[in-house]
């Protein structure tokens, strides 16, 4: 299973992480190669600028590296979908 996690930094750069660690001040991009999904998770206290930068970065990642076969979903903290929760559980080896 191939999954990547990128924290969106204030200056627009992406920092690769080993796992998804939800913190309200973070914006995180999750790329799921198995199901061809890109999730943009926006922490509740991450700020408008970082959320905007994250949206642009996720769209650029999709366009440049993954292609339009990958579906992009935006997830707000506190409003996570079942699909998103399942993806995170799979990344931690908890899903069957």
ChimeraX attribute file (.defattr): number of C-alpha atoms within 10 A of each C-alpha:
attribute: neighborCount
match mode: 1-to-1
recipient: residues
	/A:1	9
	/A:2	9
	/A:3	19
	/A:4	16
	/A:5	22
	/A:6	22
	/A:7	21
	/A:8	24
	/A:9	15
	/A:10	16
	/A:11	9
	/A:12	15
	/A:13	13
	/A:14	17
	/A:15	12
	/A:16	14
	/A:17	14
	/A:18	10
	/A:19	14
	/A:20	18
	/A:21	12
	/A:22	13
	/A:23	14
	/A:24	15
	/A:25	13
	/A:26	23
	/A:27	29
	/A:28	28
	/A:29	30
	/A:30	26
	/A:31	25
	/A:32	21
	/A:33	14
	/A:34	10
	/A:35	14
	/A:36	15
	/A:37	21
	/A:38	25
	/A:39	20
	/A:40	26
	/A:41	26
	/A:42	29
	/A:43	20
	/A:44	16
	/A:45	14
	/A:46	16
	/A:47	15
	/A:48	11
	/A:49	12
	/A:50	21
	/A:51	23
	/A:52	13
	/A:53	17
	/A:54	28
	/A:55	19
	/A:56	12
	/A:57	19
	/A:58	24
	/A:59	15
	/A:60	13
	/A:61	14
	/A:62	18
	/A:63	13
	/A:64	10
	/A:65	8
	/A:66	16
	/A:67	13
	/A:68	13
	/A:69	11
	/A:70	17
	/A:71	15
	/A:72	19
	/A:73	16
	/A:74	17
	/A:75	18
	/A:76	15
	/A:77	17
	/A:78	10
	/A:79	10
	/A:80	12
	/A:81	13
	/A:82	9
	/A:83	9
	/A:84	19
	/A:85	12
	/A:86	14
	/A:87	22
	/A:88	19
	/A:89	14
	/A:90	15
	/A:91	20
	/A:92	11
	/A:93	10
	/A:94	10
	/A:95	11
	/A:96	6
